[in-house]
Amino acid sequence: MNIRDAGQEDEAAWRALWAGYLAFYGVELPETQTALTWARIMGDGPMNLRLAKEGGRVIGFALWNHHPSSWAMADDLYLEDLFVDPQARGKGLGRALIADLFNIAKARGFSRVWWMTEEGNAQARRLYDSLSDYDGHIRYRTRLAP
């Protein structure tokens, strides 16, 4: 297995996994949002994408951002989306993608790595609970009209 930054040539493979990720969560996004996300990944902003490949096939991704923090001098790394092809699960790929982000954060001098998941995502929570302690925070989100 190889984990690396995404390049322009990876768009189709990422889109296939992205569709699986959205289906897993029962979410439909307009094509314009998916195209914008890819453009942001390929741009100079804080959105980044790491891909896991095995045998020449992309089998997982970690989409992450970095941002300043009011609680620490250094930036934080936020793992926004993590997905592994269902056929490739059970091999430690999710753990490897997160470990890769820990290494990136350390190399860049970031202060923390953080992420969220849905409360009912038991499989992901087993992995996450093995990597980090629950910090007692609950997320609130208000959607604003366009």
C-alpha positions as CSV (number, residue, x, y, z in Angstrom):
1,M,0.0,0.0,0.0
2,N,1.1,3.5,-0.9
3,I,-0.3,6.8,0.6
4,R,0.4,10.0,-1.3
5,D,-1.0,13.4,-2.2
6,A,-3.7,13.4,-5.0
7,G,-2.8,14.7,-8.4
8,Q,-5.0,15.8,-11.3
9,E,-4.8,12.3,-12.8
10,D,-6.6,11.0,-9.7
11,E,-9.9,12.8,-10.2
12,A,-11.9,9.9,-11.6
13,A,-10.7,7.4,-8.9
14,W,-11.4,9.9,-6.2
15,R,-14.9,10.7,-7.6
16,A,-15.7,7.0,-7.5
17,L,-14.7,6.7,-3.9
18,W,-16.4,10.0,-3.1
19,A,-19.7,8.6,-4.5
20,G,-19.3,5.6,-2.3
21,Y,-18.7,7.8,0.7
22,L,-21.8,9.9,0.0
23,A,-23.9,6.8,-0.5
24,F,-22.6,5.4,2.8
25,Y,-24.0,8.5,4.6
26,G,-27.1,8.6,2.4
27,V,-26.2,12.1,1.1
28,E,-26.7,13.5,-2.4
29,L,-24.6,16.5,-3.4
30,P,-25.0,18.4,-6.6
31,E,-22.2,17.9,-9.2
32,T,-21.3,21.5,-8.8
33,Q,-20.3,20.8,-5.1
34,T,-18.2,17.8,-6.1
35,A,-16.5,19.8,-8.8
36,L,-15.8,22.6,-6.4
37,T,-14.4,20.2,-3.8
38,W,-12.0,18.8,-6.4
39,A,-11.0,22.3,-7.5
40,R,-10.3,23.2,-3.9
41,I,-8.2,20.1,-3.4
42,M,-6.2,20.9,-6.5
43,G,-5.9,24.6,-5.5
44,D,-3.6,26.5,-3.2
45,G,-6.0,26.6,-0.3
46,P,-6.0,24.6,2.9
47,M,-7.9,21.6,1.5
48,N,-5.8,18.6,0.8
49,L,-6.3,15.0,-0.2
50,R,-4.3,11.9,0.6
51,L,-4.9,8.7,-1.4
52,A,-4.2,5.1,-0.5
53,K,-3.3,2.9,-3.5
54,E,-2.8,-0.8,-3.6
55,G,-1.9,-2.7,-6.8
56,G,-2.3,0.5,-8.9
57,R,-5.9,1.1,-7.6
58,V,-7.0,3.9,-5.4
59,I,-8.7,2.3,-2.4
60,G,-9.1,5.0,0.2
61,F,-8.8,8.7,0.9
62,A,-8.4,11.2,3.7
63,L,-9.5,14.7,2.9
64,W,-8.1,17.3,5.4
65,N,-7.7,21.0,6.0
66,H,-5.4,23.0,8.2
67,H,-6.5,26.1,10.1
68,P,-5.3,28.5,12.8
69,S,-6.4,28.0,16.3
70,S,-7.3,30.4,19.1
71,W,-6.2,27.7,21.6
72,A,-2.7,27.0,20.2
73,M,0.2,28.8,18.6
74,A,0.4,26.3,15.7
75,D,-2.2,25.3,13.2
76,D,-4.6,22.4,13.6
77,L,-5.2,19.6,11.1
78,Y,-8.8,18.7,10.6
79,L,-9.7,15.4,9.1
80,E,-12.9,16.2,7.3
81,D,-13.6,13.0,5.4
82,L,-12.1,9.5,5.5
83,F,-13.3,6.6,3.3
84,V,-12.0,3.2,2.4
85,D,-13.4,1.1,-0.4
86,P,-15.6,-1.6,1.2
87,Q,-13.7,-4.3,-0.5
88,A,-10.5,-3.1,1.0
89,R,-11.7,-2.8,4.6
90,G,-10.3,-4.7,7.5
91,K,-6.7,-4.3,6.5
92,G,-5.8,-1.3,8.6
93,L,-6.1,1.2,5.9
94,G,-8.2,3.7,7.9
95,R,-5.6,3.5,10.6
96,A,-2.8,4.0,8.1
97,L,-4.5,7.0,6.6
98,I,-4.9,8.7,10.0
99,A,-1.3,7.8,11.0
100,D,-0.2,9.4,7.8
101,L,-2.0,12.6,8.8
102,F,-0.4,12.5,12.2
103,N,3.0,12.4,10.5
104,I,2.1,15.3,8.2
105,A,0.9,17.3,11.2
106,K,4.1,16.6,13.1
107,A,6.3,17.4,10.2
108,R,4.5,20.8,9.7
109,G,4.6,21.7,13.3
110,F,0.8,21.6,13.8
111,S,-0.5,21.4,17.3
112,R,-3.4,18.9,17.0
113,V,-5.3,16.6,14.7
114,W,-9.0,16.4,15.1
115,W,-12.0,14.9,13.4
116,M,-15.7,14.0,14.0
117,T,-17.9,11.1,13.0
118,E,-21.6,10.3,13.3
119,E,-22.6,8.9,16.6
120,G,-24.0,5.7,15.1
121,N,-20.9,4.9,13.0
122,A,-19.8,2.1,15.3
123,Q,-17.1,0.7,13.0
124,A,-15.4,4.1,12.6
125,R,-15.8,4.8,16.3
126,R,-14.0,1.6,17.3
127,L,-11.0,2.8,15.2
128,Y,-11.2,6.4,16.5
129,D,-11.5,5.3,20.1
130,S,-8.3,3.3,19.7
131,L,-6.5,6.4,18.4
132,S,-7.7,9.2,20.6
133,D,-9.6,9.8,23.8
134,Y,-13.1,11.4,23.7
135,D,-12.6,15.0,24.7
136,G,-16.1,15.8,25.9
137,H,-17.1,18.1,23.1
138,I,-20.4,18.0,21.2
139,R,-20.8,19.6,17.8
140,Y,-23.5,22.1,16.9
141,R,-24.2,23.2,13.4
142,T,-26.7,25.6,12.0
143,R,-27.3,25.6,8.3
144,L,-27.8,29.1,6.9
145,A,-30.0,29.8,3.9
146,P,-28.1,30.7,0.7
